[in-house]
Amino acid sequence: MKKIVYADLNEDDAKEVKDLQKKLGLSLVALKA
C-alpha cells in the first residue's frame, strides 16, 4: 500500500488526516483479524 504524504497542510487538516488514518488503520486491522 502506498503511503500518502501530505506536504502542505495546516495543523487542523493534518490532525484530521491523522484521525482518518487512525480510523482506516483500525478498519484494516479489523479486516485482517
PDB file of N, CA, C and O in Angstrom, chain B, residues numbered from 101:
ATOM      1  N   MET B 101       0.833  -1.199   0.000  1.00  0.00           N
ATOM      2  CA  MET B 101       0.000   0.000   0.000  1.00  0.00           C
ATOM      3  C   MET B 101       0.874   1.257   0.000  1.00  0.00           C
ATOM      4  O   MET B 101       1.833   1.356   0.765  1.00  0.00           O
ATOM      5  N   LYS B 102       0.538   2.195  -0.848  1.00  0.00           N
ATOM      6  CA  LYS B 102       1.319   3.437  -0.926  1.00  0.00           C
ATOM      7  C   LYS B 102       1.053   4.302   0.288  1.00  0.00           C
ATOM      8  O   LYS B 102      -0.084   4.446   0.737  1.00  0.00           O
ATOM      9  N   LYS B 103       2.123   4.874   0.810  1.00  0.00           N
ATOM     10  CA  LYS B 103       1.975   5.829   1.910  1.00  0.00           C
ATOM     11  C   LYS B 103       1.795   7.214   1.313  1.00  0.00           C
ATOM     12  O   LYS B 103       2.631   7.683   0.541  1.00  0.00           O
ATOM     13  N   ILE B 104       0.702   7.859   1.677  1.00  0.00           N
ATOM     14  CA  ILE B 104       0.419   9.182   1.115  1.00  0.00           C
ATOM     15  C   ILE B 104       1.066  10.246   1.985  1.00  0.00           C
ATOM     16  O   ILE B 104       0.911  10.247   3.206  1.00  0.00           O
ATOM     17  N   VAL B 105       1.782  11.137   1.355  1.00  0.00           N
ATOM     18  CA  VAL B 105       2.449  12.213   2.087  1.00  0.00           C
ATOM     19  C   VAL B 105       1.676  13.511   1.896  1.00  0.00           C
ATOM     20  O   VAL B 105       1.408  13.936   0.772  1.00  0.00           O
ATOM     21  N   TYR B 106       1.327  14.123   3.008  1.00  0.00           N
ATOM     22  CA  TYR B 106       0.610  15.385   2.950  1.00  0.00           C
ATOM     23  C   TYR B 106       1.609  16.499   3.238  1.00  0.00           C
ATOM     24  O   TYR B 106       1.972  16.745   4.389  1.00  0.00           O
ATOM     25  N   ALA B 107       2.048  17.166   2.177  1.00  0.00           N
ATOM     26  CA  ALA B 107       3.169  18.095   2.302  1.00  0.00           C
ATOM     27  C   ALA B 107       2.749  19.410   2.935  1.00  0.00           C
ATOM     28  O   ALA B 107       3.369  19.857   3.900  1.00  0.00           O
ATOM     29  N   ASP B 108       1.709  20.032   2.407  1.00  0.00           N
ATOM     30  CA  ASP B 108       1.403  21.399   2.834  1.00  0.00           C
ATOM     31  C   ASP B 108      -0.023  21.507   3.381  1.00  0.00           C
ATOM     32  O   ASP B 108      -0.927  22.009   2.712  1.00  0.00           O
ATOM     33  N   LEU B 109      -0.198  21.025   4.607  1.00  0.00           N
ATOM     34  CA  LEU B 109      -1.487  21.138   5.279  1.00  0.00           C
ATOM     35  C   LEU B 109      -1.309  21.976   6.523  1.00  0.00           C
ATOM     36  O   LEU B 109      -0.246  21.970   7.144  1.00  0.00           O
ATOM     37  N   ASN B 110      -2.359  22.700   6.883  1.00  0.00           N
ATOM     38  CA  ASN B 110      -2.270  23.379   8.171  1.00  0.00           C
ATOM     39  C   ASN B 110      -2.524  22.360   9.273  1.00  0.00           C
ATOM     40  O   ASN B 110      -2.875  21.217   8.982  1.00  0.00           O
ATOM     41  N   GLU B 111      -2.357  22.747  10.519  1.00  0.00           N
ATOM     42  CA  GLU B 111      -2.388  21.773  11.611  1.00  0.00           C
ATOM     43  C   GLU B 111      -3.738  21.082  11.744  1.00  0.00           C
ATOM     44  O   GLU B 111      -3.800  19.886  12.030  1.00  0.00           O
ATOM     45  N   ASP B 112      -4.828  21.835  11.535  1.00  0.00           N
ATOM     46  CA  ASP B 112      -6.156  21.228  11.647  1.00  0.00           C
ATOM     47  C   ASP B 112      -6.321  20.132  10.608  1.00  0.00           C
ATOM     48  O   ASP B 112      -6.797  19.040  10.920  1.00  0.00           O
ATOM     49  N   ASP B 113      -5.927  20.421   9.366  1.00  0.00           N
ATOM     50  CA  ASP B 113      -6.029  19.415   8.315  1.00  0.00           C
ATOM     51  C   ASP B 113      -5.167  18.205   8.653  1.00  0.00           C
ATOM     52  O   ASP B 113      -5.587  17.061   8.477  1.00  0.00           O
ATOM     53  N   ALA B 114      -3.953  18.472   9.143  1.00  0.00           N
ATOM     54  CA  ALA B 114      -3.057  17.372   9.471  1.00  0.00           C
ATOM     55  C   ALA B 114      -3.673  16.502  10.563  1.00  0.00           C
ATOM     56  O   ALA B 114      -3.571  15.276  10.518  1.00  0.00           O
ATOM     57  N   LYS B 115      -4.308  17.133  11.538  1.00  0.00           N
ATOM     58  CA  LYS B 115      -4.936  16.370  12.618  1.00  0.00           C
ATOM     59  C   LYS B 115      -6.073  15.525  12.047  1.00  0.00           C
ATOM     60  O   LYS B 115      -6.227  14.356  12.401  1.00  0.00           O
ATOM     61  N   GLU B 116      -6.865  16.129  11.162  1.00  0.00           N
ATOM     62  CA  GLU B 116      -7.965  15.386  10.547  1.00  0.00           C
ATOM     63  C   GLU B 116      -7.439  14.187   9.783  1.00  0.00           C
ATOM     64  O   GLU B 116      -7.990  13.089   9.867  1.00  0.00           O
ATOM     65  N   VAL B 117      -6.372  14.407   9.040  1.00  0.00           N
ATOM     66  CA  VAL B 117      -5.779  13.320   8.261  1.00  0.00           C
ATOM     67  C   VAL B 117      -5.301  12.212   9.186  1.00  0.00           C
ATOM     68  O   VAL B 117      -5.507  11.030   8.909  1.00  0.00           O
ATOM     69  N   LYS B 118      -4.657  12.598  10.292  1.00  0.00           N
ATOM     70  CA  LYS B 118      -4.174  11.580  11.232  1.00  0.00           C
ATOM     71  C   LYS B 118      -5.338  10.789  11.821  1.00  0.00           C
ATOM     72  O   LYS B 118      -5.248   9.571  11.977  1.00  0.00           O
ATOM     73  N   ASP B 119      -6.434  11.482  12.150  1.00  0.00           N
ATOM     74  CA  ASP B 119      -7.605  10.783  12.676  1.00  0.00           C
ATOM     75  C   ASP B 119      -8.143   9.812  11.638  1.00  0.00           C
ATOM     76  O   ASP B 119      -8.498   8.679  11.964  1.00  0.00           O
ATOM     77  N   LEU B 120      -8.203  10.258  10.377  1.00  0.00           N
ATOM     78  CA  LEU B 120      -8.681   9.381   9.314  1.00  0.00           C
ATOM     79  C   LEU B 120      -7.771   8.173   9.165  1.00  0.00           C
ATOM     80  O   LEU B 120      -8.240   7.041   9.046  1.00  0.00           O
ATOM     81  N   GLN B 121      -6.461   8.423   9.173  1.00  0.00           N
ATOM     82  CA  GLN B 121      -5.521   7.314   9.031  1.00  0.00           C
ATOM     83  C   GLN B 121      -5.683   6.339  10.186  1.00  0.00           C
ATOM     84  O   GLN B 121      -5.593   5.125  10.001  1.00  0.00           O
ATOM     85  N   LYS B 122      -5.926   6.881  11.399  1.00  0.00           N
ATOM     86  CA  LYS B 122      -6.106   6.019  12.558  1.00  0.00           C
ATOM     87  C   LYS B 122      -7.346   5.145  12.361  1.00  0.00           C
ATOM     88  O   LYS B 122      -7.314   3.942  12.616  1.00  0.00           O
ATOM     89  N   LYS B 123      -8.443   5.768  11.901  1.00  0.00           N
ATOM     90  CA  LYS B 123      -9.672   5.017  11.670  1.00  0.00           C
ATOM     91  C   LYS B 123      -9.461   3.969  10.586  1.00  0.00           C
ATOM     92  O   LYS B 123      -9.898   2.827  10.723  1.00  0.00           O
ATOM     93  N   LEU B 124      -8.786   4.367   9.501  1.00  0.00           N
ATOM     94  CA  LEU B 124      -8.523   3.421   8.424  1.00  0.00           C
ATOM     95  C   LEU B 124      -7.651   2.283   8.929  1.00  0.00           C
ATOM     96  O   LEU B 124      -7.883   1.119   8.600  1.00  0.00           O
ATOM     97  N   GLY B 125      -6.645   2.623   9.732  1.00  0.00           N
ATOM     98  CA  GLY B 125      -5.761   1.601  10.276  1.00  0.00           C
ATOM     99  C   GLY B 125      -6.540   0.607  11.129  1.00  0.00           C
ATOM    100  O   GLY B 125      -6.328  -0.602  11.040  1.00  0.00           O
ATOM    101  N   LEU B 126      -7.448   1.130  11.960  1.00  0.00           N
ATOM    102  CA  LEU B 126      -8.255   0.249  12.806  1.00  0.00           C
ATOM    103  C   LEU B 126      -9.146  -0.626  11.936  1.00  0.00           C
ATOM    104  O   LEU B 126      -9.335  -1.807  12.225  1.00  0.00           O
ATOM    105  N   SER B 127      -9.698  -0.039  10.859  1.00  0.00           N
ATOM    106  CA  SER B 127     -10.545  -0.814   9.962  1.00  0.00           C
ATOM    107  C   SER B 127      -9.746  -1.928   9.312  1.00  0.00           C
ATOM    108  O   SER B 127     -10.218  -3.060   9.204  1.00  0.00           O
ATOM    109  N   LEU B 128      -8.519  -1.600   8.873  1.00  0.00           N
ATOM    110  CA  LEU B 128      -7.677  -2.615   8.232  1.00  0.00           C
ATOM    111  C   LEU B 128      -7.358  -3.728   9.220  1.00  0.00           C
ATOM    112  O   LEU B 128      -7.378  -4.906   8.865  1.00  0.00           O
ATOM    113  N   VAL B 129      -7.066  -3.352  10.461  1.00  0.00           N
ATOM    114  CA  VAL B 129      -6.766  -4.365  11.478  1.00  0.00           C
ATOM    115  C   VAL B 129      -7.988  -5.249  11.694  1.00  0.00           C
ATOM    116  O   VAL B 129      -7.868  -6.467  11.820  1.00  0.00           O
ATOM    117  N   ALA B 130      -9.158  -4.630  11.736  1.00  0.00           N
ATOM    118  CA  ALA B 130     -10.386  -5.401  11.943  1.00  0.00           C
ATOM    119  C   ALA B 130     -10.613  -6.363  10.783  1.00  0.00           C
ATOM    120  O   ALA B 130     -11.050  -7.497  10.982  1.00  0.00           O
ATOM    121  N   LEU B 131     -10.313  -5.902   9.563  1.00  0.00           N
ATOM    122  CA  LEU B 131     -10.492  -6.768   8.402  1.00  0.00           C
ATOM    123  C   LEU B 131      -9.512  -7.940   8.445  1.00  0.00           C
ATOM    124  O   LEU B 131      -9.861  -9.062   8.080  1.00  0.00           O
ATOM    125  N   LYS B 132      -8.289  -7.674   8.892  1.00  0.00           N
ATOM    126  CA  LYS B 132      -7.278  -8.731   8.926  1.00  0.00           C
ATOM    127  C   LYS B 132      -7.566  -9.732  10.038  1.00  0.00           C
ATOM    128  O   LYS B 132      -7.239 -10.912   9.914  1.00  0.00           O
ATOM    129  N   ALA B 133      -8.172  -9.267  11.113  1.00  0.00           N
ATOM    130  CA  ALA B 133      -8.387 -10.121  12.283  1.00  0.00           C
ATOM    131  C   ALA B 133      -9.291 -11.295  11.945  1.00  0.00           C
ATOM    132  O   ALA B 133      -9.581 -12.120  12.811  1.00  0.00           O
TER     133      ALA B 133
END
